[in-house]
Amino acid sequence: MANESAGNNGVFSDLLTAVGDLAQQATDMAGSAVKTATDVVQPVGNAAVQLCTTTINSATQIVESVTKSITTALTPKP
């Protein structure tokens, strides 16, 4: 009977080790997935910020140009 008990302990130990290994692998995979998602999203975010900045700068230049043209047209000529 002592041998049966010792054999069962080995089986349960192996089972718990296997479950623990699977849990660790799942945790590692989840962490890797989060890192991968972050690595993908960051360049897209940077590109979006750059696009917005470029668009705003272009719009500002257009407004300045139109304002200058209007001012030049309205200025009396000697």
C-alpha atoms as an extended CHARMM CRD file, in Angstrom:
* protein
*
        78  EXT
         1         1  MET       CA              0.0000000000        0.0000000000        0.0000000000  PROA      1               0.0000000000
         2         2  ALA       CA              2.8920000000        2.3390000000        0.6700000000  PROA      2               0.0000000000
         3         3  ASN       CA              4.1150000000        1.7330000000       -2.8680000000  PROA      3               0.0000000000
         4         4  GLU       CA              0.7040000000        2.6340000000       -4.3210000000  PROA      4               0.0000000000
         5         5  SER       CA              0.6540000000        5.8720000000       -2.3640000000  PROA      5               0.0000000000
         6         6  ALA       CA              4.1550000000        6.7600000000       -3.5230000000  PROA      6               0.0000000000
         7         7  GLY       CA              3.1740000000        5.9810000000       -7.1400000000  PROA      7               0.0000000000
         8         8  ASN       CA              0.0880000000        8.2030000000       -6.8980000000  PROA      8               0.0000000000
         9         9  ASN       CA              2.1570000000       11.0600000000       -5.5090000000  PROA      9               0.0000000000
        10        10  GLY       CA              4.4400000000       10.8270000000       -8.5340000000  PROA      10              0.0000000000
        11        11  VAL       CA              1.4720000000       10.9140000000      -10.9080000000  PROA      11              0.0000000000
        12        12  PHE       CA             -0.0740000000       13.9340000000       -9.1580000000  PROA      12              0.0000000000
        13        13  SER       CA              3.2930000000       15.6650000000       -9.0660000000  PROA      13              0.0000000000
        14        14  ASP       CA              3.7360000000       15.0840000000      -12.7900000000  PROA      14              0.0000000000
        15        15  LEU       CA              0.1880000000       16.2970000000      -13.4500000000  PROA      15              0.0000000000
        16        16  LEU       CA              0.6910000000       19.4800000000      -11.4210000000  PROA      16              0.0000000000
        17        17  THR       CA              4.0130000000       20.0960000000      -13.1580000000  PROA      17              0.0000000000
        18        18  ALA       CA              2.3750000000       19.6830000000      -16.5730000000  PROA      18              0.0000000000
        19        19  VAL       CA             -0.4940000000       22.0190000000      -15.6450000000  PROA      19              0.0000000000
        20        20  GLY       CA              1.9730000000       24.5620000000      -14.2600000000  PROA      20              0.0000000000
        21        21  ASP       CA              4.0530000000       24.3850000000      -17.4460000000  PROA      21              0.0000000000
        22        22  LEU       CA              0.9480000000       24.9180000000      -19.5910000000  PROA      22              0.0000000000
        23        23  ALA       CA             -0.1200000000       27.8840000000      -17.4720000000  PROA      23              0.0000000000
        24        24  GLN       CA              3.3540000000       29.3960000000      -17.7600000000  PROA      24              0.0000000000
        25        25  GLN       CA              3.3490000000       28.9340000000      -21.5260000000  PROA      25              0.0000000000
        26        26  ALA       CA             -0.0960000000       30.5410000000      -21.7900000000  PROA      26              0.0000000000
        27        27  THR       CA              1.1160000000       33.4940000000      -19.7380000000  PROA      27              0.0000000000
        28        28  ASP       CA              4.2310000000       33.8280000000      -21.8930000000  PROA      28              0.0000000000
        29        29  MET       CA              2.1470000000       33.7020000000      -25.0730000000  PROA      29              0.0000000000
        30        30  ALA       CA             -0.2440000000       36.3640000000      -23.7670000000  PROA      30              0.0000000000
        31        31  GLY       CA              2.6730000000       38.6170000000      -22.8760000000  PROA      31              0.0000000000
        32        32  SER       CA              4.2030000000       38.0570000000      -26.2920000000  PROA      32              0.0000000000
        33        33  ALA       CA              0.8850000000       38.8650000000      -27.9880000000  PROA      33              0.0000000000
        34        34  VAL       CA              0.5980000000       42.1430000000      -26.0640000000  PROA      34              0.0000000000
        35        35  LYS       CA              4.1710000000       43.0780000000      -26.9910000000  PROA      35              0.0000000000
        36        36  THR       CA              3.5590000000       42.2360000000      -30.6400000000  PROA      36              0.0000000000
        37        37  ALA       CA              0.3530000000       44.2900000000      -30.7010000000  PROA      37              0.0000000000
        38        38  THR       CA              2.1900000000       47.2250000000      -29.1280000000  PROA      38              0.0000000000
        39        39  ASP       CA              5.0220000000       46.9060000000      -31.6420000000  PROA      39              0.0000000000
        40        40  VAL       CA              2.4840000000       46.9850000000      -34.5030000000  PROA      40              0.0000000000
        41        41  VAL       CA              0.3220000000       49.8210000000      -33.1670000000  PROA      41              0.0000000000
        42        42  GLN       CA              3.1650000000       52.1760000000      -32.2570000000  PROA      42              0.0000000000
        43        43  PRO       CA              4.4150000000       52.8140000000      -35.8310000000  PROA      43              0.0000000000
        44        44  VAL       CA              0.8370000000       53.2500000000      -37.0460000000  PROA      44              0.0000000000
        45        45  GLY       CA              0.2310000000       55.7980000000      -34.2980000000  PROA      45              0.0000000000
        46        46  ASN       CA              3.4400000000       57.6250000000      -35.1550000000  PROA      46              0.0000000000
        47        47  ALA       CA              2.4560000000       57.7350000000      -38.8240000000  PROA      47              0.0000000000
        48        48  ALA       CA             -0.9890000000       59.0950000000      -37.9290000000  PROA      48              0.0000000000
        49        49  VAL       CA              0.5400000000       61.8370000000      -35.7750000000  PROA      49              0.0000000000
        50        50  GLN       CA              2.9720000000       62.7500000000      -38.5460000000  PROA      50              0.0000000000
        51        51  LEU       CA              0.1430000000       62.8510000000      -41.1080000000  PROA      51              0.0000000000
        52        52  CYS       CA             -1.9460000000       65.1180000000      -38.8740000000  PROA      52              0.0000000000
        53        53  THR       CA              1.0120000000       67.4140000000      -38.2520000000  PROA      53              0.0000000000
        54        54  THR       CA              1.7820000000       67.6520000000      -41.9640000000  PROA      54              0.0000000000
        55        55  THR       CA             -1.8730000000       68.3420000000      -42.7840000000  PROA      55              0.0000000000
        56        56  ILE       CA             -2.1160000000       71.0880000000      -40.1530000000  PROA      56              0.0000000000
        57        57  ASN       CA              1.1200000000       72.6900000000      -41.3610000000  PROA      57              0.0000000000
        58        58  SER       CA             -0.1110000000       72.6250000000      -44.9670000000  PROA      58              0.0000000000
        59        59  ALA       CA             -3.4490000000       74.1440000000      -43.9890000000  PROA      59              0.0000000000
        60        60  THR       CA             -1.6540000000       76.8770000000      -42.0310000000  PROA      60              0.0000000000
        61        61  GLN       CA              0.5230000000       77.6960000000      -45.0360000000  PROA      61              0.0000000000
        62        62  ILE       CA             -2.5440000000       77.8980000000      -47.2870000000  PROA      62              0.0000000000
        63        63  VAL       CA             -4.3010000000       80.2580000000      -44.8690000000  PROA      63              0.0000000000
        64        64  GLU       CA             -1.1750000000       82.4360000000      -44.6310000000  PROA      64              0.0000000000
        65        65  SER       CA             -0.8820000000       82.5150000000      -48.4100000000  PROA      65              0.0000000000
        66        66  VAL       CA             -4.5510000000       83.4560000000      -48.8990000000  PROA      66              0.0000000000
        67        67  THR       CA             -4.2990000000       86.1200000000      -46.1920000000  PROA      67              0.0000000000
        68        68  LYS       CA             -1.1920000000       87.5840000000      -47.8170000000  PROA      68              0.0000000000
        69        69  SER       CA             -2.8800000000       87.6060000000      -51.2220000000  PROA      69              0.0000000000
        70        70  ILE       CA             -5.9550000000       89.3730000000      -49.8590000000  PROA      70              0.0000000000
        71        71  THR       CA             -3.8300000000       91.8880000000      -47.9880000000  PROA      71              0.0000000000
        72        72  THR       CA             -1.7840000000       92.5790000000      -51.1100000000  PROA      72              0.0000000000
        73        73  ALA       CA             -4.9150000000       93.0000000000      -53.2180000000  PROA      73              0.0000000000
        74        74  LEU       CA             -6.5090000000       95.4100000000      -50.7260000000  PROA      74              0.0000000000
        75        75  THR       CA             -3.4180000000       97.5260000000      -50.1750000000  PROA      75              0.0000000000
        76        76  PRO       CA             -3.7290000000      100.7930000000      -52.0620000000  PROA      76              0.0000000000
        77        77  LYS       CA             -1.2050000000      101.2350000000      -54.8000000000  PROA      77              0.0000000000
        78        78  PRO       CA              0.6160000000      104.5380000000      -54.9970000000  PROA      78              0.0000000000
